[in-house]
Amino acid sequence: MKMPQVLAFLFALFAAGLGPVSADEAGLRQTIARFATAKDFKATEAVVRELAATGDPAVELVLLALADGNLFVRKSDSAVFVGKETGQSVTLSDPLTGEKVGEVAKAEITKIKVNNGLRRVIRDLLGGLTLGSTDPAARLAAADTMFRTPDAANIEALDAAIGRETVASVKTRLEQARAASILVSDRSDEDKIAAIAVVQARGDRDALSLLTAVVARSEGPVREAAEGAIVLVNSSLVLWAAGQNVWYGISLGSVLLLAAIGLAITFGVMGVINMAHGEMVMLGAYTTYVVQEVIRTSFPGLFDWSLAFALPLAFLVAGTVGLAIERGIIRFLYGRPLETLLATWGVSLILQQSVRTIFGPTNREVGNPSWMSGGFDLGQMALTWNRFWIVLFALGVFAVLLYVMKRTPWGLQMRAVTANRRMAASMGIRTPWVDALTFALGSGIAGIAGVALSQIDNVSPNLGQGYIIDSFMVVVFGGVGNLWGTLVGAMSLGILNKFLEPYAGAVLGKILVLVLIILFIQKRPRGLFALKGRAVEA
Amino acid sequence: MITGRFFASGADRRVLFTILVLLVVAVLVPVLNLAVPPDSMFHVPTFMVALVGKYLCYALLALALDLVWGYCGILSLGHGAFFALGGYAMGMYLMRQIGDRGVYGNPLLPDFMVFLNWKELPWFWYGFDQFWFAALMVVLVPGALAFAFGWFAFRSRVTGVYLSIITQALTYALLLAFFRNDMGFGGNNGLTDFKDILGFNIQASTTRSALFAASALALALAVYITWRIVGSKFGKLMISVRDAESRTRFLGWRPENIKLFAFTVSAVMAGIAGALYVPQVGIINPGEFDPSNSIEVVVWTAVGGRGTIMGPIIGALLVNTGKSYFTGALPELWLFALGGLFVCVTLFLPKGVLGLWDQWRDRGARRRAEADTPPPGDAPAIVRATPAAPAEHRALGAAPEPQPAE
């Protein structure tokens, strides 16, 4: 051990010895020291229970460390420490205060062994302990643990906790945990029926399983009350499940919207069938990948901002490629939609193969920034952050595009060219430029869709292929040349798909949607929101 | 009499030539394969017979697409679906012919059903142990699907790009459906491990030669039928629907019926192509429904020259030979080549290689005509059904420009 560390260690001992040590703390230290002599799991468990029985929040640190396998005994003096392994050495810290004590080699210490049974005991005990924690989230977690593993012995502790609780949401959970504990106690039927009402108000799957257990072991009015509560909980769960399906549908719909909205511009406004549209999405996703690679190697701190850099770059990359395609190929094929379709299909093959040659055929890893990973609960619905942000992002892109089309001079020119090309040209609008820029805009939007899709899908050269048919369906279903139609089309197809899935399975659901669209087009060959005009068919 | 008509014009001479070549090939190649000793330089190896037989099926498929696209203006991006359905009908027959020689030795159920623990044959497999029934289904199933689909689509006047997209959706939906195991068509793996066809071993070189001859004859027959359809009054109506659908309707014809007929005939031809294809390659799986396969068929037709009878056959043979070469020698370049082909053909060769050949010959003829004294006025009136680019039918002097998809 190096000199400064020895000094620090001595100082820590000194401070521990001379500081304002309460009788409690000295007692705790004695108990903790007995971990070193515990011969088997049973003995260790006895020490754990003794520590927990003190009810002192300070033991949380040592118990957590034990559960995680981070509690060590120093061979030289049988002192117990919390350790953190870093390579060959272990950083030790005080089991109660968490102060850093020093660093030792792995050989100088032994780990205190734990098994799953012991971990469960620790978790349950911590649930009770953390009721007194200063962190509301910890108290909430404790209440939930006690709700799931109710024990009549907890009632007093819970009563005390409810009395001093100030945060309303935590208080509700504590009351629910108390109700659960009452249901397993031998209290009067009135108390139990009141408790059932509290549990029913919670209304989730945990409440349902608790109530089912109550029905199984009780009779008379309690049983009836529990049965009634189960019916109510079930019906509310059905509603929440429907809500969850709607959310999944909106989430899928927003993905479809992102993929299709660029197509709504190029196909709807210009009448160009761009089969390479999916590849624009793919280019956007690969741009994200490249940006993240650069950030990972050069500026790791900026990783959370990677998408902010990727968005404009993806727009530029896909937009430039789109501009090149329009100037190089499509402008020679105007008025020949079927030829355009074939030529752009060829372009899509070339783009795919180029990406495969440059980046390889395998999936590339694109990471989620921290603010996009994880999820949250809304009532009984589980929402993930990345889906949530993508829904918002899709709606944002839609709003911006709507603004560009309706409120800017450029949008005005685009609409003028769509409505009457010759008249627009006579008014001095340079229609070839409007065409080129419109196509670039549609492609650029596809690029930023790729940034979003890289967060939820595999980034591979085939990424675009998966979206091209769906996007066409959305545009054709919603009606060509109408952004609102695309929005309604995407959302209704997404929600329809997700509602069919539970009954028909994912694949059959998708087939049904395709068949429905084919039938729908027979009925309304121009989609939901058809443009009205006098244009004569060719 | 009929030969007189064959020689009536350039296009017809070309059709006759195609039919003759196919008939000769149908006889010659099996003979060269079977009767000529393997060490002779004229011997055609069996793998070559199977390969070219496969190409002939593709050519038949391309011709079927040409009938609707080149002559009737319906760009179907789902013709692979009819091809695959015909193939599945044939595959089901071949599957039943395996009998108890499968891995599980079940006399009634194909292997994949035993594997899925099915107890009895699904109803739609009944009858496929008879060749005549399977042959009927090869024609009926694609035909009925095309008829039903076309009936709805053409009546509600779904045209142009919209039609292309929903045909693509059709084949995509079928792709997803056939991938499912509980559809009863072998799921992901499809149908394979065939043994016999009509009692002959499917691996034997005699059977392969017979299948080759059957493909060549079928293609020759299809060329003849297409030629008769196109040359008839009905064919003129098809071309008028292609070039000016509204005008045809205003003149009192029913474009939807014309299109429906062409679409159904074409689907039947595609189904027969599929049925001949399956025994030669020995497998049919849902991958044949892939929309990209159907689009590839379009490029064969476009390369050869749509709106001609010889064009799609040349296109299918050329592109597939190129594909076999590239995927063997330079696999990573094949998609570049195919993509480039799409772009170049649409930009520079709107009439395909056949159109290029005609253009080159016309120019040569004109140059000769200018050099010599003009021959006495016996220039044949060549009536050829080559499609003019739609742009040419628009108002005179209108520059090509985007049209909103209305």
Interface residues (C-beta under 8 A of the other chain):
Chain A: F267 G268 V269 M270 G271 V272 I273 I329 R331 F332 L333 Y334 G335 R336 P337 L338 E339 T340 L341 L342 A343 W345 G346 V347 S348 L349 I350 Q352 Q353 S354 R356 T357 T418 R421 T431 D435 Q465 I469 F472 M473 V476 V480 G481 V507 L508 K510 I511 L514 V515 I517 I518 L519 I521 Q522 K523 P525 R526 L531 G533 A535 V536 E537 A538
Chain B: L75 F149 F152 A153 R155 S156 R157 V158 T159 G160 V161 Y162 S164 I165 I166 Q168 A169 L170 Y172 A173 L176 A177 F179 R180 A244 E245 S246 P291 S292 I295 V298 V299 A302 E332 L335 F336 L338 G339 G340 L341 F342 V343 V345 T346 L347 P350 A389 P390 A391 H393 R394 P400 E401 P402 Q403 P404 A405 E406
